[in-house]
Amino acid sequence: MKSLKGPGIFLAQFMGDEAPFNSLDSIARYMANLGYKGIQLPTWDPRVIDLQQAADSKTYCDELKGKLADIGVEITELSTHLQGQLVAVHPAYAPMFDGFGPAELAGKPVEQQAWAVNQMMLAAKASQNLGLTAHVSFTGALQWPFAYPWPQRPAGLVETGFAELGKRWKPILDAFDDAGVNVGYELHPGEDVFDGATFELFLDAVDNHKRAGINYDPSHFVLQCLDYLEFIDIYHERIYAFHVKDAEFNPTGRQGVYSGFQSWVNRAGRFRSLGDGQVDFKSIFSKMAQYDYDGWAVLEWECAIKHPEQGAAEGAPFIQNHMIRVTERAFDDFASSGSDEAFNRKVLGL
């Protein structure tokens, strides 16, 4: 059996304009001092990484890793959530996603998508140069406006949508395969791939590509009322990354899953700082150990109430306290009588 690594933390939600959150060196030291051993890098932020240079230069990557090692952390994965989103965008959402790419490409969906695909190709090579084996991203969405079947969906709409999504992602997954890196998609409302059923549709569309996997995040499943523990039983072989994020779902007589267009603070389902929600992390970490998950446990902090610095400070010990050092021997080995084939036959009366 294998043990997972951690605690790690995703830097995206903590980057800012003031120290220590405005440079990689200072934020890495800040997180290391809190007890984090790994950091997940948002590749769209040039203060964190130059993705083009990382893809082009092994020397740049070696120096980056060396600098972080001196601080006391290592890179868990690279993230391309924003770029992955732009691989597939329905026109209804295009203006709201313009900020995910270069300003000069705003309102130019064809150019935006081409830029996003190139970013994904760079991320594959950069991950390889950094010695990483997993990557995290979004699938993007062509069909999210049609998630609820009213008005009635035209026959074949879902099949056509996933066929197109697969066509766009297959070459990217091939590039990650060449780099020896798995892609863990965060199954997230707003993406075409947001639960187990849609993940299976996506797998079919990319010919069951071995690099297509899951960035497991139970918070999104709590908000969908999905059994996030059985999910691990079903899909554990495809879980390539792990976001440790908490959430709660408190339906009322006024709102439920759809939450009545309320703000995050007032939604029935909302993300919470780690330990403040309803996710059963003891069971999750047990299942991860049971299925030999040996990747990183990475805090993705999101909360509508608590300050992020408090969330970061509480997150490292929370993850550390849930990590399981798997045993090398059975608990009842003390009572073993030993065995060989002859002894086994004797026990069976043969």
Backbone torsions as a table, in degrees:
resi	resn	phi	psi	omega
1	MET	NA	152.8	-175.9
2	LYS	-114.6	159.3	178.4
3	SER	-112.9	143.0	176.6
4	LEU	-78.4	167.1	-177.8
5	LYS	-107.9	152.2	178.0
6	GLY	160.9	-178.2	-2.2
7	PRO	-79.4	147.3	173.5
8	GLY	-119.5	167.7	-179.9
9	ILE	-145.5	138.1	176.0
10	PHE	-83.1	125.2	-172.6
11	LEU	-81.6	-12.9	-169.9
12	ALA	-54.9	-45.5	-174.7
13	GLN	-76.6	-5.8	-176.6
14	PHE	-109.0	-14.5	-179.5
15	MET	-64.1	140.1	-179.0
16	GLY	-156.7	-172.8	-175.6
17	ASP	-91.2	-9.4	-177.5
18	GLU	-115.8	148.5	176.7
19	ALA	-62.8	146.2	4.2
20	PRO	-92.7	19.8	-172.0
21	PHE	-100.7	11.2	-174.4
22	ASN	-110.7	7.6	175.3
23	SER	-150.8	156.6	-178.6
24	LEU	-65.2	-44.2	-177.9
25	ASP	-58.1	-49.0	-173.8
26	SER	-72.9	-39.3	-179.6
27	ILE	-72.7	-32.7	176.5
28	ALA	-64.4	-42.0	177.1
29	ARG	-64.4	-41.3	179.6
30	TYR	-59.4	-47.4	-178.6
31	MET	-70.5	-36.1	177.7
32	ALA	-62.9	-39.2	179.2
33	ASN	-67.0	-23.8	177.0
34	LEU	-82.5	-10.5	178.4
35	GLY	110.8	3.8	178.8
36	TYR	-78.3	141.4	-179.7
37	LYS	-106.8	-15.2	-178.9
38	GLY	-139.3	151.0	176.9
39	ILE	-130.8	134.5	176.7
40	GLN	-96.5	127.2	-169.4
41	LEU	-99.7	126.0	172.6
42	PRO	-78.2	111.0	-170.2
43	THR	-74.4	-8.3	178.5
44	TRP	-83.0	-7.5	-177.2
45	ASP	-102.2	108.2	-176.4
46	PRO	-65.5	-15.2	176.1
47	ARG	-71.4	-18.3	-175.8
48	VAL	-98.5	-44.4	-177.4
49	ILE	-159.6	143.3	170.7
50	ASP	-93.9	100.5	-171.8
51	LEU	-63.2	-40.3	179.0
52	GLN	-61.9	-45.4	-179.4
53	GLN	-66.9	-37.6	178.6
54	ALA	-64.2	-34.4	178.5
55	ALA	-74.5	-29.7	-174.7
56	ASP	-91.5	-25.7	-167.9
57	SER	-129.8	114.2	173.1
58	LYS	-66.8	-33.0	179.2
59	THR	-62.4	-45.1	177.2
60	TYR	-57.1	-43.8	-178.7
61	CYS	-66.6	-41.3	178.9
62	ASP	-62.9	-40.7	179.2
63	GLU	-67.6	-38.4	178.0
64	LEU	-63.5	-46.7	178.9
65	LYS	-63.1	-39.9	-179.8
66	GLY	-63.9	-42.2	178.9
67	LYS	-61.8	-43.4	-179.7
68	LEU	-69.6	-36.0	178.2
69	ALA	-62.7	-38.3	177.1
70	ASP	-63.0	-31.3	178.4
71	ILE	-77.8	-28.1	178.3
72	GLY	111.3	16.7	177.8
73	VAL	-132.5	165.5	173.1
74	GLU	-134.0	164.3	-179.8
75	ILE	-80.0	127.8	177.7
76	THR	-82.7	-54.3	177.2
77	GLU	-153.6	161.7	165.5
78	LEU	-92.3	146.0	177.8
79	SER	-114.8	136.4	173.1
80	THR	-128.0	43.4	-178.9
81	HIS	-57.5	-44.1	-177.5
82	LEU	-70.5	-42.7	179.7
83	GLN	-67.9	-41.0	178.2
84	GLY	-60.8	-37.2	177.1
85	GLN	-56.5	-37.5	-175.8
86	LEU	-81.9	-3.9	174.0
87	VAL	-64.7	-30.3	179.0
88	ALA	-148.1	116.1	-178.3
89	VAL	-135.0	125.3	173.7
90	HIS	-72.5	141.6	-178.0
91	PRO	-54.3	-28.9	-179.5
92	ALA	-62.0	-27.6	-176.8
93	TYR	-103.6	-6.1	-173.0
94	ALA	-53.0	-47.1	-178.9
95	PRO	-61.2	-32.4	-178.3
96	MET	-77.8	-18.5	178.1
97	PHE	-99.9	0.9	179.7
98	ASP	-56.8	-33.1	-178.6
99	GLY	-72.5	-7.2	-179.7
100	PHE	-80.6	-13.5	-179.3
101	GLY	-124.4	-173.1	179.5
102	PRO	-60.0	142.2	-177.3
103	ALA	-59.0	-34.7	-177.0
104	GLU	-71.0	-12.1	178.9
105	LEU	-100.7	2.6	179.4
106	ALA	-58.9	133.2	-179.4
107	GLY	78.8	8.2	-179.5
108	LYS	-123.3	79.7	-171.6
109	PRO	-60.1	-37.5	-178.8
110	VAL	-65.8	-46.3	179.2
111	GLU	-67.0	-37.1	177.9
112	GLN	-60.5	-46.6	-179.1
113	GLN	-64.2	-41.7	179.1
114	ALA	-61.8	-40.3	176.8
115	TRP	-61.8	-43.7	-178.1
116	ALA	-64.0	-42.8	179.0
117	VAL	-62.0	-42.7	178.5
118	ASN	-63.2	-39.2	176.9
119	GLN	-60.1	-40.1	179.2
120	MET	-66.0	-39.5	178.0
121	MET	-63.4	-41.1	177.2
122	LEU	-63.2	-40.1	-178.9
123	ALA	-63.9	-35.1	177.4
124	ALA	-62.9	-48.4	-178.9
125	LYS	-67.8	-40.4	178.9
126	ALA	-62.5	-41.6	177.9
127	SER	-60.8	-42.4	178.1
128	GLN	-61.6	-45.6	-178.6
129	ASN	-64.8	-27.7	179.5
130	LEU	-87.4	-3.9	179.4
131	GLY	77.0	22.5	-179.0
132	LEU	-88.7	154.5	180.0
133	THR	-117.7	-3.8	179.5
134	ALA	-139.4	156.0	-177.7
135	HIS	-143.2	150.7	-179.7
136	VAL	-123.8	143.6	-175.6
137	SER	-163.5	-177.7	170.8
138	PHE	-111.2	158.1	175.9
139	THR	-85.6	-21.0	-167.1
140	GLY	80.7	176.8	-173.8
141	ALA	-150.0	130.0	170.9
142	LEU	-107.7	-17.9	-168.8
143	GLN	-118.7	2.6	-174.3
144	TRP	-58.1	-34.1	177.3
145	PRO	-60.8	-14.8	-175.6
146	PHE	-111.9	19.1	-177.6
147	ALA	-59.9	-38.4	177.3
148	TYR	-95.2	130.0	-171.9
149	PRO	-78.6	51.2	171.1
150	TRP	-149.1	123.8	0.8
151	PRO	-63.6	161.2	-176.9
152	GLN	-51.8	130.7	179.1
153	ARG	-71.0	137.6	175.0
154	PRO	-60.7	144.8	177.8
155	ALA	-57.0	131.0	176.7
156	GLY	88.5	-3.2	-177.0
157	LEU	-61.7	-46.5	-178.2
158	VAL	-64.3	-43.4	179.5
159	GLU	-61.2	-43.7	179.5
160	THR	-64.7	-41.7	-178.8
161	GLY	-63.8	-44.7	-179.5
162	PHE	-72.9	-31.1	175.0
163	ALA	-61.6	-42.4	178.7
164	GLU	-68.1	-41.8	178.4
165	LEU	-60.7	-43.4	178.4
166	GLY	-64.2	-39.2	178.4
167	LYS	-60.8	-37.6	-179.3
168	ARG	-74.4	-34.5	-174.6
169	TRP	-90.4	-22.8	-175.9
170	LYS	-57.5	-47.0	178.3
171	PRO	-64.1	-33.0	178.4
172	ILE	-67.4	-44.7	178.3
173	LEU	-63.3	-34.9	175.8
174	ASP	-62.6	-39.2	177.8
175	ALA	-65.5	-39.5	176.3
176	PHE	-67.8	-33.3	176.3
177	ASP	-65.0	-43.5	177.0
178	ASP	-59.5	-32.0	-179.2
179	ALA	-86.0	-8.3	-179.0
180	GLY	73.4	33.7	-174.2
181	VAL	-125.9	133.0	175.4
182	ASN	-84.6	148.6	176.6
183	VAL	-109.9	120.0	175.6
184	GLY	-102.0	109.7	178.9
185	TYR	-83.7	132.1	174.9
186	GLU	-77.6	115.6	-177.4
187	LEU	-79.2	109.6	-160.3
188	HIS	-143.9	127.8	172.5
189	PRO	-53.3	138.8	-172.4
190	GLY	102.4	-18.0	173.3
191	GLU	-102.9	153.9	175.3
192	ASP	-64.7	-26.9	179.3
193	VAL	-106.0	100.8	-172.8
194	PHE	-130.0	-3.8	177.4
195	ASP	-155.6	-173.6	-178.2
196	GLY	-64.9	-41.9	-178.2
197	ALA	-62.4	-43.6	180.0
198	THR	-72.5	-31.0	175.1
199	PHE	-63.1	-39.4	178.0
200	GLU	-65.7	-38.6	175.6
201	LEU	-62.1	-40.0	179.0
202	PHE	-67.0	-42.7	177.7
203	LEU	-57.9	-42.7	177.3
204	ASP	-60.1	-38.9	-175.9
205	ALA	-71.8	-23.6	178.8
206	VAL	-108.5	25.3	176.2
207	ASP	56.2	40.8	177.0
208	ASN	56.2	39.4	-175.2
209	HIS	-54.8	132.2	-174.6
210	LYS	-68.1	-19.8	-179.6
211	ARG	-88.6	-7.8	-179.1
212	ALA	-85.6	113.3	-177.5
213	GLY	-141.8	-155.9	-168.5
214	ILE	-126.8	135.8	163.6
215	ASN	-95.1	98.6	-172.2
216	TYR	-69.7	121.4	178.8
217	ASP	-137.5	102.3	-174.2
218	PRO	-66.3	-21.2	-176.5
219	SER	-60.6	-37.8	-179.2
220	HIS	-71.1	-23.9	179.2
221	PHE	-82.3	-33.0	174.1
222	VAL	-59.0	-43.4	-178.2
223	LEU	-69.9	-17.5	176.3
224	GLN	-100.1	0.0	-175.3
225	CYS	59.0	39.2	179.6
226	LEU	-98.7	145.3	179.4
227	ASP	-75.5	97.0	-173.0
228	TYR	-76.7	-14.9	175.7
229	LEU	-82.4	-45.9	176.0
230	GLU	-62.8	-30.7	176.7
231	PHE	-54.2	-42.3	179.6
232	ILE	-64.6	-41.1	177.9
233	ASP	-58.5	-39.5	-175.4
234	ILE	-78.4	-42.2	-167.7
235	TYR	-115.5	15.3	-173.0
236	HIS	-57.7	-30.7	-179.7
237	GLU	-69.7	-16.3	-179.8
238	ARG	-107.6	6.0	178.1
239	ILE	-84.7	110.1	-175.9
240	TYR	-106.5	-11.5	179.1
241	ALA	-154.8	165.9	-170.7
242	PHE	-145.9	112.5	172.2
243	HIS	-95.7	119.0	179.4
244	VAL	-89.5	97.3	-177.2
245	LYS	-137.4	139.7	-174.5
246	ASP	-101.2	160.3	178.8
247	ALA	-160.8	167.4	175.2
248	GLU	-141.5	151.5	176.8
249	PHE	-131.6	113.1	-177.1
250	ASN	-126.8	81.3	-178.6
251	PRO	-67.4	151.5	178.9
252	THR	-129.4	-175.0	175.0
253	GLY	-73.0	-8.4	-179.2
254	ARG	-106.0	-26.5	-176.4
255	GLN	-153.6	154.6	179.0
256	GLY	-134.4	-131.2	-175.0
257	VAL	-58.3	-38.3	-175.6
258	TYR	-83.4	-18.6	167.3
259	SER	61.4	24.8	164.5
260	GLY	54.0	34.4	-179.8
261	PHE	59.1	26.5	-178.7
262	GLN	-81.5	160.5	174.6
263	SER	-69.1	167.4	-178.4
264	TRP	-57.8	-38.4	-179.1
265	VAL	-61.8	-35.4	-172.5
266	ASN	-102.2	6.7	179.7
267	ARG	-78.0	148.7	173.8
268	ALA	-63.6	-38.8	175.9
269	GLY	-107.7	124.2	-178.5
270	ARG	-150.0	153.8	177.8
271	PHE	-78.2	144.5	-179.8
272	ARG	-129.5	155.3	174.6
273	SER	-61.0	151.4	-171.4
274	LEU	-58.7	124.6	-179.0
275	GLY	97.0	-11.8	-178.0
276	ASP	-97.7	-6.5	-177.0
277	GLY	-103.7	-152.6	-173.1
278	GLN	-112.4	1.3	-176.4
279	VAL	-69.0	133.8	179.4
280	ASP	-87.2	83.5	-175.9
281	PHE	-72.4	-27.9	176.7
282	LYS	-58.9	-44.3	179.3
283	SER	-69.8	-37.1	179.6
284	ILE	-63.4	-49.1	-178.7
285	PHE	-64.6	-34.5	176.3
286	SER	-63.5	-43.9	179.5
287	LYS	-67.3	-37.8	177.4
288	MET	-61.0	-41.5	177.5
289	ALA	-67.0	-42.1	179.9
290	GLN	-56.8	-37.8	-176.2
291	TYR	-99.8	17.2	172.3
292	ASP	62.7	33.5	173.9
293	TYR	-68.7	122.3	-177.4
294	ASP	-119.9	18.8	174.6
295	GLY	-84.5	-163.3	-176.9
296	TRP	-91.5	147.5	167.5
297	ALA	-99.7	108.6	-170.4
298	VAL	-115.3	121.6	175.1
299	LEU	-68.9	122.8	163.8
300	GLU	-106.7	107.4	-174.9
301	TRP	-88.1	125.5	171.3
302	GLU	-148.8	129.8	178.0
303	CYS	-158.8	137.1	-179.3
304	ALA	-84.0	-3.3	-173.6
305	ILE	-121.0	-53.7	-170.8
306	LYS	-81.6	149.7	177.6
307	HIS	-70.0	140.5	-176.5
308	PRO	-61.3	-33.8	-179.3
309	GLU	-66.8	-36.7	175.3
310	GLN	-67.6	-40.9	178.6
311	GLY	-61.6	-40.5	178.6
312	ALA	-66.4	-41.8	-178.6
313	ALA	-65.2	-37.4	-179.5
314	GLU	-79.8	-22.7	-172.5
315	GLY	-70.6	-40.7	-176.8
316	ALA	-62.4	-51.8	178.2
317	PRO	-65.0	-31.0	178.1
318	PHE	-61.3	-48.9	179.9
319	ILE	-65.0	-45.2	-178.7
320	GLN	-57.4	-41.1	-178.2
321	ASN	-71.3	-17.2	179.1
322	HIS	-99.0	-10.7	-179.4
323	MET	-70.2	141.0	-175.6
324	ILE	-112.6	122.3	170.0
325	ARG	-83.3	109.9	-173.6
326	VAL	-72.8	147.6	-176.1
327	THR	-78.8	149.1	176.9
328	GLU	-92.4	-7.0	-177.7
329	ARG	-144.6	161.7	-179.5
330	ALA	-73.7	146.0	-177.1
331	PHE	-64.8	-23.1	-177.7
332	ASP	-104.7	20.8	179.1
333	ASP	-60.6	-26.0	-179.2
334	PHE	-60.0	-24.7	-177.0
335	ALA	-99.9	8.2	-177.1
336	SER	-69.5	139.6	177.3
337	SER	-101.0	4.8	-177.3
338	GLY	74.4	165.7	179.9
339	SER	-164.3	154.7	166.6
340	ASP	-148.8	178.8	-174.7
341	GLU	-60.7	-40.9	-178.6
342	ALA	-65.4	-41.7	179.2
343	PHE	-65.4	-41.9	179.0
344	ASN	-59.8	-41.9	179.6
345	ARG	-65.6	-36.7	179.1
346	LYS	-65.5	-41.9	179.3
347	VAL	-61.3	-36.5	-178.8
348	LEU	-81.4	-4.1	179.7
349	GLY	76.2	25.9	-178.2
350	LEU	-97.6	NA	NA
